[in-house]
Amino acid sequence: MRYEHAYYRTKDKSLDIEFLMLDLGKPLGWRAYVMSDIDYKRVSAQRSDDYRDTHLYLDNGTHRYIDKTKDWPYVCRVDPIYDLDVIRRVAGAWCEITAYYIKHGGSFRDIQVKLQEEGVL
C-alpha cells in the first residue's frame, strides 16, 4: 500500500494540518486522512463539527485502514482519485475552505466558490 505523510499550512497561516495520504487501490483510490485535531468551535461555539458540514468522512468500523482501533476522518470527494498530485490539491483546498469555515461559517460549496473567485484556490 502506498502512502505519504503531508503537512499543509493555509495561506493565511491560521491552520496547520497533518495528513496521511493513503492509496487504497481500485475502486477506492487515494484518501487524505486528517491526522490533526481541529477545533471548529475556537471562533464560534455555534460552528458545526458534523461530518456533513466539515466534509470529512470516517472509516466504517469494519474497514479501518490506518488503525484497527480508531475511525480516522478523511476528506470527502465525489469520485475516487487515482493520482497523488490530485489528492494533494484536494487536501490543500479542503484546508483553505476549513480555515475560512472556522473563522466565518458558511457552506463549504459557497466558501469554495468565494475562495476560487479570490484566487486562494
Secondary structure as UniProt FT lines:
FT   STRAND          3..9
FT   TURN            11..12
FT   STRAND          16..23
FT   TURN            26..28
FT   STRAND          29..34
FT   TURN            40..41
FT   TURN            45..46
FT   HELIX           51..54
FT   STRAND          56..58
FT   TURN            61..62
FT   TURN            68..69
FT   STRAND          73..75
FT   HELIX           84..104
FT   HELIX           108..117
FT   TURN            118..119
//
